[in-house]
């Protein structure tokens, strides 16, 4: 199977591992970013989550600045900022500041989910009540704040994002539904699909996006990013053992518990019910576990089938050094395009 090389990137939720502090989780994130920058990954994104003891990515823009400061050239951004939690002006000012400090390195990925439970979402938003129609308007407002002011000299709003104005920070739409695919197509923005936990509509969403894509100032041709879980060990057996931590993490999501990332158990037997196991395996449908050779073969088939332009990789491994090793082995496969 001969395929062109494509960029690989990293999505980090900044997980807290059992027995370690929040500070250690943040320091591990920087360690991972430095490693994947050296290995040639294209970008390093952090996702926004709130009120989740197992993840410390709530102050997403602050962490992006921390990662950008500690690295040299890798693109750093959000995967994503959950836009309904924030006013577009505040997001534009934050990412305008980041782009000013680290020019040409900042990405702004946007999602419309709360990134938390409804009670926490209400605490974040206070009296703001978001509807399905607000997200497209908020995206357009962000584009306005980042654009050259002369393009909107007759808008009459009088509101400017400083810094931010004229910086053209690239926007990416994130999603797991056909709604987000259609919006990305209509706005001419790159589209990243969250197939690492919501695999159901991946192929349909990509097709809808490509068929309906309209060129924009930012993007002339459709660009798709598929998010996938990857765990590579020196052997298939080691990788499957290490994946136990990911299975426990996903079980936390199913049960709505917030435990730290746990060491891998010897077996999952007795830890989940048959219904929970079936649910977890559905969520992990696009998960690639094994030796470098095994994962390479499976990822090639995935890329050939999806025609993804880029892969965004998530790796849940309890042992930090083993996690770094997994990304190292992934960078050695044939279709990895070094940035």
C-alpha positions as CSV (number, residue, x, y, z in Angstrom):
1,X,0.0,0.0,0.0
2,X,1.7,3.2,-1.2
3,X,0.4,6.4,0.4
4,X,1.7,10.0,0.5
5,X,3.1,11.1,3.8
6,X,0.8,13.3,5.9
7,X,1.4,15.5,9.0
8,X,0.8,14.0,12.4
9,X,-0.1,16.2,15.4
10,X,-0.9,15.8,19.1
11,X,-4.0,16.5,21.2
12,X,-3.3,16.7,24.9
13,X,-6.0,16.8,27.6
14,X,-3.3,17.3,30.2
15,X,-4.3,14.2,32.3
16,X,-3.5,13.9,35.9
17,X,-2.0,10.5,36.7
18,X,-2.7,8.8,40.0
19,X,-0.1,9.8,42.6
20,X,1.0,12.9,40.8
21,X,0.1,16.6,41.2
22,X,-1.6,19.0,38.9
23,X,1.8,20.7,38.5
24,X,3.3,17.4,37.4
25,X,0.6,17.0,34.8
26,X,1.3,20.4,33.3
27,X,5.0,19.8,33.3
28,X,4.4,16.4,31.6
29,X,2.5,18.3,28.9
30,X,5.5,20.5,28.2
31,X,7.8,17.5,28.2
32,X,5.6,15.8,25.6
33,X,5.4,19.0,23.5
34,X,9.2,19.3,23.5
35,X,9.5,15.7,22.5
36,X,7.1,15.7,19.6
37,X,8.5,19.0,18.4
38,X,11.9,17.3,18.1
39,X,10.3,14.3,16.4
40,X,8.7,16.4,13.7
41,X,5.0,16.6,14.7
42,X,3.1,19.5,13.1
43,X,1.1,20.9,16.0
44,X,0.3,20.5,19.7
45,X,-3.2,21.2,20.7
46,X,-4.8,21.4,24.2
47,X,-8.5,20.7,24.8
48,X,-10.7,22.7,27.1
49,X,-12.3,20.8,30.0
50,X,-13.8,22.0,33.3
51,X,-14.7,20.6,36.7
52,X,-12.8,17.3,35.9
53,X,-10.3,16.2,38.5
54,X,-8.5,14.0,36.0
55,X,-7.7,16.8,33.6
56,X,-6.1,20.2,34.2
57,X,-6.7,21.9,30.8
58,X,-9.4,24.3,32.0
59,X,-7.3,27.5,31.5
60,X,-6.5,26.5,28.0
61,X,-5.1,29.8,26.7
62,X,-2.7,30.0,29.6
63,X,-1.4,26.5,29.0
64,X,-1.0,27.2,25.3
65,X,1.2,30.2,26.2
66,X,3.2,27.9,28.6
67,X,3.7,25.3,25.9
68,X,4.6,27.9,23.2
69,X,7.1,29.5,25.6
70,X,8.8,26.2,26.2
71,X,9.1,25.1,22.6
72,X,10.6,26.7,19.5
73,X,8.7,26.1,16.3
74,X,5.8,23.6,16.6
75,X,2.4,25.1,16.2
76,X,0.5,25.3,19.4
77,X,-3.3,25.8,19.8
78,X,-6.6,24.7,21.1
79,X,-8.4,21.5,20.3
80,X,-10.5,23.3,21.1
81,X,-11.8,26.3,22.8
82,X,-15.5,25.6,23.6
83,X,-16.8,28.9,22.2
84,X,-20.2,28.9,23.9
85,X,-18.3,29.2,27.2
86,X,-16.7,32.5,26.2
87,X,-17.5,35.7,24.4
88,X,-15.8,36.0,21.0
89,X,-14.1,39.2,22.0
90,X,-12.3,37.7,25.0
91,X,-11.2,34.7,22.8
92,X,-9.9,37.1,20.1
93,X,-8.0,39.1,22.7
94,X,-6.4,36.0,24.3
95,X,-5.4,34.4,21.0
96,X,-4.4,37.8,19.6
97,X,-2.0,38.1,22.5
98,X,-0.7,34.6,22.0
99,X,-0.1,35.3,18.3
100,X,1.6,38.5,19.1
101,X,4.0,36.7,21.5
102,X,4.5,33.7,19.3
103,X,3.9,34.9,15.7
104,X,3.0,32.3,13.1
105,X,2.6,29.5,15.7
106,X,-0.9,29.8,17.1
107,X,-4.0,27.8,16.1
108,X,-7.5,28.4,17.3
109,X,-9.6,25.3,17.1
110,X,-13.3,25.9,18.1
111,X,-16.0,23.6,19.4
112,X,-19.6,24.1,20.4
113,X,-19.8,21.5,23.2
114,X,-19.5,22.8,26.8
115,X,-16.5,20.6,27.7
116,X,-18.1,19.8,31.0
117,X,-21.4,19.0,32.7
118,X,-24.4,21.3,32.4
119,X,-24.1,22.7,36.0
120,X,-20.5,23.8,35.3
121,X,-21.5,25.2,31.9
122,X,-24.0,27.4,33.7
123,X,-21.4,28.6,36.1
124,X,-19.1,29.4,33.2
125,X,-21.7,31.2,31.2
126,X,-23.8,32.8,33.9
127,X,-26.8,34.4,32.2
128,X,-25.7,33.6,28.6
129,X,-28.1,31.1,27.0
130,X,-26.6,29.7,23.8
131,X,-28.7,28.2,21.0
132,X,-27.6,26.2,17.9
133,X,-27.7,29.5,15.9
134,X,-25.2,31.3,18.2
135,X,-22.2,29.2,17.3
136,X,-22.1,30.2,13.6
137,X,-22.5,33.9,14.6
138,X,-19.8,33.6,17.2
139,X,-17.4,32.1,14.6
140,X,-18.2,35.0,12.2
141,X,-17.6,37.5,15.0
142,X,-14.2,36.0,15.7
143,X,-13.2,36.2,12.0
144,X,-14.2,39.9,12.1
145,X,-12.0,40.6,15.2
146,X,-8.9,38.9,13.6
147,X,-9.4,40.5,10.2
148,X,-7.7,43.6,8.7
149,X,-9.8,46.6,10.0
150,X,-9.9,48.1,6.5
151,X,-12.0,45.2,5.4
152,X,-14.7,46.2,7.9
153,X,-14.3,50.0,7.9
154,X,-18.0,50.6,7.4
155,X,-19.2,48.0,10.0
156,X,-19.8,50.7,12.6
157,X,-19.4,48.4,15.6
158,X,-16.6,50.4,17.1
159,X,-15.4,47.2,18.9
160,X,-11.9,46.0,18.2
161,X,-9.7,43.1,19.5
162,X,-6.4,44.6,20.6
163,X,-4.2,42.7,20.2
164,X,-5.8,40.5,17.6
165,X,-6.9,42.9,14.9
166,X,-5.3,42.1,11.6
167,X,-3.4,39.0,12.8
168,X,-5.4,36.5,10.8
169,X,-5.1,33.8,13.5
170,X,-6.1,30.5,11.7
171,X,-9.5,29.1,12.8
172,X,-10.3,25.4,12.8
173,X,-13.8,23.9,13.4
174,X,-14.0,20.9,15.6
175,X,-16.9,18.5,15.8
176,X,-18.4,15.1,15.9
177,X,-21.6,15.8,14.0
178,X,-22.9,16.7,10.5
179,X,-23.8,20.2,11.8
180,X,-20.1,21.1,12.4
181,X,-19.1,19.5,9.0
182,X,-21.6,21.6,7.2
183,X,-20.6,24.8,9.0
184,X,-16.9,24.2,8.3
185,X,-17.8,23.7,4.6
186,X,-19.9,26.9,4.4
187,X,-17.3,29.0,6.1
188,X,-14.3,27.5,4.2
189,X,-12.4,26.5,7.4
190,X,-10.4,23.4,8.1
191,X,-12.4,20.6,9.8
192,X,-11.2,18.3,12.6
193,X,-13.4,15.4,13.5
194,X,-13.4,13.9,17.1
195,X,-13.3,10.3,16.0
196,X,-11.2,9.4,19.0
197,X,-14.3,9.2,21.1
198,X,-17.3,9.8,18.8
199,X,-16.6,7.7,15.7
200,X,-20.2,7.3,14.3
201,X,-20.4,10.0,11.7
202,X,-16.7,10.3,10.6
203,X,-17.0,9.2,7.0
204,X,-20.4,10.9,6.4
205,X,-19.1,14.2,8.0
206,X,-15.9,14.2,5.8
207,X,-17.9,13.6,2.7
208,X,-20.5,16.3,3.5
209,X,-17.6,18.7,4.3
210,X,-15.8,18.0,1.0
211,X,-18.9,18.1,-1.1
212,X,-20.1,21.4,0.3
213,X,-16.8,23.2,0.7
214,X,-16.6,26.8,-0.3
215,X,-13.2,28.5,-0.6
216,X,-12.4,31.3,1.8
217,X,-9.6,33.8,2.4
218,X,-8.0,31.3,4.9
219,X,-8.4,28.1,2.8
220,X,-8.7,27.4,-0.9
221,X,-9.3,23.6,-0.7
222,X,-10.9,21.4,2.0
223,X,-8.6,20.2,4.8
224,X,-9.6,17.4,7.1
225,X,-8.0,16.3,10.4
226,X,-9.0,13.0,12.0
227,X,-8.4,12.5,15.7
228,X,-7.5,9.0,16.7
229,X,-6.2,7.1,19.8
230,X,-2.8,5.5,19.3
231,X,-0.9,3.4,21.8
232,X,2.4,1.8,20.6
233,X,4.6,-0.5,22.5
234,X,7.8,-2.3,21.6
235,X,5.5,-5.4,21.2
236,X,1.8,-5.9,20.6
237,X,1.6,-7.4,24.1
238,X,3.1,-4.4,25.8
239,X,0.9,-2.0,23.9
240,X,-2.3,-3.9,24.8
241,X,-1.2,-4.0,28.5
242,X,-0.5,-0.2,28.4
243,X,-4.0,0.4,26.9
244,X,-5.6,-0.7,30.1
245,X,-5.2,2.9,31.5
246,X,-7.1,4.3,28.5
247,X,-9.9,1.7,29.0
248,X,-10.2,2.8,32.6
249,X,-10.2,6.5,31.5
250,X,-13.0,5.8,29.1
251,X,-14.9,3.9,31.8
252,X,-14.7,7.0,33.9
253,X,-16.4,9.0,31.1
254,X,-19.2,6.3,30.8
255,X,-19.8,6.4,34.5
256,X,-19.3,10.1,34.8
257,X,-16.6,9.7,37.4
258,X,-13.5,11.9,37.5
259,X,-10.7,9.6,38.7
260,X,-7.0,10.3,37.7
261,X,-5.4,8.3,35.0
262,X,-4.7,4.9,36.7
263,X,-1.9,2.4,36.1
264,X,-3.0,-0.4,33.7
265,X,-4.6,-3.4,35.3
266,X,-3.6,-6.9,34.5
267,X,-7.1,-7.5,33.0
268,X,-10.3,-5.5,32.6
269,X,-12.4,-8.6,33.5
270,X,-14.6,-7.7,36.4
271,X,-13.9,-4.0,36.1
272,X,-16.6,-3.2,33.6
273,X,-19.9,-4.7,32.8
274,X,-20.7,-6.2,29.4
275,X,-22.8,-3.1,28.5
276,X,-20.0,-0.8,29.6
277,X,-17.4,-2.8,27.6
278,X,-19.6,-2.6,24.5
279,X,-20.0,1.2,25.0
280,X,-16.3,1.7,25.5
281,X,-15.3,-0.4,22.5
282,X,-17.7,1.7,20.3
283,X,-16.0,4.9,21.6
284,X,-12.6,3.3,20.9
285,X,-13.5,2.2,17.3
286,X,-10.8,4.4,15.8
287,X,-8.1,3.3,18.3
288,X,-4.8,1.8,17.1
289,X,-2.9,-0.4,19.6
290,X,0.1,-2.6,19.0
291,X,3.7,-2.6,17.9
292,X,5.0,0.0,15.4
293,X,4.5,-2.5,12.6
294,X,0.9,-3.3,13.6
295,X,-0.1,0.3,14.0
296,X,1.6,1.3,10.8
297,X,-0.4,-1.2,8.8
298,X,-3.7,-0.2,10.5
299,X,-3.2,3.5,10.2
300,X,-2.3,3.2,6.5
301,X,-5.6,1.5,5.9
302,X,-7.4,4.2,7.9
303,X,-5.8,7.1,6.0
304,X,-6.5,5.4,2.7
305,X,-10.2,5.0,3.6
306,X,-10.8,8.4,5.2
307,X,-8.4,10.4,2.9
308,X,-7.6,12.5,5.9
309,X,-5.1,15.3,5.3
310,X,-3.7,15.1,8.8
311,X,-3.9,12.9,11.9
312,X,-4.4,14.3,15.4
313,X,-3.1,11.7,17.9
314,X,-4.3,11.2,21.5
315,X,-2.3,8.7,23.7
316,X,-3.5,7.8,27.2
317,X,-0.6,6.0,28.9
318,X,0.0,6.1,32.6
319,X,3.8,5.9,32.5
320,X,5.1,9.2,31.0
321,X,8.2,7.7,29.5
322,X,6.2,5.0,27.9
323,X,3.9,7.7,26.5
324,X,6.9,9.5,25.0
325,X,8.1,6.2,23.6
326,X,4.8,5.7,21.9
327,X,5.0,9.0,20.1
328,X,8.6,8.3,19.1
329,X,7.7,4.9,17.6
330,X,4.7,6.5,15.7
331,X,7.1,9.1,14.2
332,X,9.0,6.2,12.5
333,X,6.1,4.9,10.4
334,X,6.2,5.3,6.6
335,X,3.3,7.8,6.3
336,X,4.6,10.2,9.0
337,X,5.5,13.5,7.4
338,X,8.1,15.4,9.4
339,X,7.5,19.1,9.9
